[in-house]
Amino acid sequence: MKSHASLHISKILLLLSVCATVLIINLSTGDIKSWSVITWIDIFGEGSTMGLMLILLAFIINSRPRGRVTNLLIIGLIGFFAATFQDVLDEIIELPAGYIFDDLIESVTAPVSVIILSYGLYLWNQEQVAINQRLQSKERFYREHSALDYVTDLYTALYMKKQIEREIIHYKNLQQPLSLMMLDIIDFDEFNRRYGDQDGDRLLAQVANILTMNIRNVDLACRFAGDRFIVLFPQTHLIDARIYADEILNALKNMAFKPDNASRSVFNECNISLVDHSAGSTAEELITALNTALEVNKQKQRFPTHKAA
């Protein structure tokens, strides 16, 4: 996964500046306590909280792009970290009586930071709701992060196999049909040789987007392998699946892809194959039937038969 840390250099510098400022003020105005009076269990507890704040900061800085939600989360965590850091320093450094710096950090910064962080978490939740709505055509019933393909943002063949097995059970128990479509990009290897792997990955991602935009909410599109994709049409007869497949092919035919080193758009064609529940009793058998049908279709396109006049 791409790291976003380079986008947040200013926030990392802010964290370091806050830590340095709190430490310098404490060292310049207070005296270090003797080892005998330091309560190490308190240092361990407060230090653990401070470490947790650092871990959360690292996750957010590394995984999130710029934006209002990210800013609120980071600023809230930095403020809370500063208050916790001051708690740790209070166990080590004795500040003069009546000095209010530590009270301001702990009693003002901490609650304000919690409010900022809470608002950021609320907005993050709203953001996730919107993302979940967009993911409806990319996942069904459960989310499995380890099975995600990061080129296309679709799930992989393993995830698809689990969903096919689920639909096979529905067919056996409730007699609900299912259909499958496999799709691959014609001459994708040649495209990669001509334009490069980076444009090849961009093309795969764009095909994935077209797929998800042209299937129903109940359907599922996954990347099978290389330039091959599978679409699951649950509770769908083959005759209806052919209609949906034609609509997907029409959308892909009109997709204008613009390689970085080309002056004109490229229009890529695709091969497809379709099977229904009658082609096998397991996910493996259905996928094998899809692959076989796709290879037959590719051979027909490569070596078409011509009728005599």
N, C-alpha and C positions, 0 to 999 in steps of 0.2 A: 504494500500500500504506500502511496506517495506521502512523504512527510511534509507537513505545513509549517515546520518550525522556522524556516527561513522567512516566512511572512510575519513573524511575531518577534523580530529582533528587538524592537522598541519596548515591548512588554517584558521581555527577558531582562533587558537593561533596567527597566523600572523595578523589577523584583530585586535585582542585585543592589540597586541604589537604595531601596527601602531597607533591605537587610543591613547594608553598610551604615546607613544613617542611624538606625536604631542602635546598632552595636557601638558606633563611635560616641553617641550621646551618653550611653550607659557607662562606657569605659572612662570618658572624660569627666563625668560628674560623680561617679560612685567608686566604691572600693570593693575589691574582690573578697568574698567571704573566705574564712578558713575552712579547710576540708571537713573539719569536725562538725560544723554547724550546717553544712549543705545537706538537704533532704534529697537523696538520690532517687528515691521512689517517685517523688514529684517530678524530677527532671526526666525520668524515664517515661512517665505518663504524658507529660506535656510535650516532650520531644517526639513521642510516637504520633501525637496529633499533628505536630508540625511536619513530620515526615509524610503523613497521609496527605496533607495539603500539597506538599511538593509533588507527590505522585499524581494527584488529580490535576495539578497544573501541567505536569509533563504530558499527561494524556490529552488534555484539551489543546495545548499548544501544538502537539504533534499531529493531531487528527482533524482539527477544525480550520476552515478558511477564515479570512477576515469577515467582520460583520458585527452588528450590534449585539447579537446574542453572545458571540465569542468575547467581545470586549467586557460585557457585564460579568460573565463567568470568571474571566481572568482577573479583573479588578477586584471582584468580591473575594476571590481566593487569595489574592495578594494581601488585601487588607486583613483578612482573617489570619493569614500566615504571620503577618507582622505582629498582631496581637498575641498569638501563640508564642512567637519568638520572644516577645517581651516577657511573657510568663516564665519562660525558661531562664532568661537572663535574671529575673527577679530572684531565682533560687541560687544564683551564683554571685551576683553583684548587689551590694548594699547601697541604695541611693540615699541621699541626704533626707532628713525628716522634713516634711512639707513640700518636697519636690513632687510635682504633679504630672510629670511627663509620662511615667508608667501608668498612672491612673487614666490619663487621656487615651493612651494607646489601648488599654484593656477595656475601659468602660465606654468609650465613644467609638473608637475604630471598629471594635468587634461587632457591636450590634448593627452599625451602619453597613458594614461589609456583609453581614448575614442578610440584611434586607436587599442589598444589591444582588447578592448571589441567588437569593430566593426568586427575585424577579427574573434573573437570567435563566434559572431553571424552569420557571413558568413559560417563558418564551421558547425555550428549548423543547418543552413538551408540545407546544403548539406547532413548532417546526416538525417534530417527529410525527404528529398526526397527519400533517400534509404529506410528508414523505411516505408514510404507510399507505395513504390513499394511492399514491403513484406506484407503489410496489404490489398492488393487488394482482396485477397480471404477471408478476415475476415470482410469486410464491403462493403456495396454497397450504392452509391449515397450520403450518409451523415454519419457523425461521431457523435456518442452520447456517451460521456465519462461515463455518469452515468449508462449506460446499459452494461458496460464491466464486464465480469467475470474474476476476477484476478487470479483464479487458472489456467485457460486454455488460457487466453488472447483472448478468443473468446467473441462475443457478446451473450447476453442472449436470452431467449425465447421471451421477449417483443420486442426486436429489430427484431427478425425473423418474428414475427407476422406482423409487419409493412411492411416488405419486401414482405411477401406472399400476403398481401392485395394489394400491388402495382402490383404484377404480375397477380393477379386475374383481376384487372382493365385492364391490357394489354390484357389478354385473351378475356375479354368481348368486348373490343374495336377493337382489331386487330386480334383476333383468334390465338394468340400465345400460344402454350401449355406450361404447367409447370409441373414438377414432384418434388416429395419430398421423401427423404429417412430419416428414423429414425434408429439410431444405439444405442445399449447399450452393455456394457461389461458383458459377462457371469460370474456369481458368483462373482461380484465385492464386495458384502458385505463380502463374505468369504475371499477375498483377503485382505480387510481392517482389518478383525479380525486377520489374520495370520501375516501380515507384518506391520500393523499400518496405521493410517490416513495420515501421512506424505508421505509414499510411495504411498498411494492411490491417493493423489493429484499429485504426480509426474507422476503416470501412466496416469491420466486424461490429464495432460499437454502433455504427449508424444503422446497419441491418437489424441489429437487436432492437434499436429504438423503433424502427418501422414495424417490426413484428409485434412489439408490445402495444403499439398504438392501433393495430388493426386486428386485435383479437378481443374476445369478450372478457368480462371480469372473471368468469368461471374458468376460462382457459388458462393454460400455462405454457410459456415459452422458455426453453432452456438451451444453453449451448452444449451440444453433444461432444464434439471434438473438432479441432481445426476450424474449418469453415462450414461445419455442419451444425444445424440447429434442429431441435425437435419441438413441435407444438402438440400439446395434449388437448383434445376436445372432449371433455367429459359429457356424458349423457347426450351424445351426438351420433346420429347415423352417418354412414359413409357418404351418402348422397348430399347431406348438408355440409359435411366437412369439405367436400369438393368445392362447394360454393364459397366457403370461407377461404379455402386455399387459393382459389382464383382471385379473390379480392386482395389477398396478401401479395400474390404475384404481380398484380396490376400496380399496387402501391410501390413495390420494389422496382418495377420497370421504369417508373417515373422518378426514381430517386437519382438526383444529380449529385454525384460525389466529386469533390474538388481536391485532387492530390496537391501537396505542397509544391511539387516541382513540375506541375503541368499547367499549361495556359488555358485549357478547356476542361469542362466537367467530363467525368467518365460515367457511363451508364452500364451497370453490370447486370447480367441476366442470371437467373437461378434455375436449378433443377429441383423438382420436388417428387416425393412419393407419398402415397397414402395407404394406410391399412386400418382395419377395424378390429374389434375383439375376436372375430372369427379366425384371425391369422395366428393365434397362439394363446396358450393358457397361462403364460408367465410374461413378466416384463422383458426378460432376455429374449424370449421367442418373438415377441412383437417387434422389438428393436432389430433383431436379426432379419425379420421379414421386411421391415422398413429399409434397411441397408441393401438387401438384395433387390428390392423393387427400385431403389434409387440407382443402383448400378445398371440395371436393365434399361431404365429411362435414359441414363447417360450414354449407354452404348447405342441406343436408337437415335439419339440426337447426333452422335458422332458419325454413325454409319447408317443414314436413313435409307429405307428401301424405296425404290422408284418403280411404280407400276408401268407396265408397257403400254404404249399408246394404242 
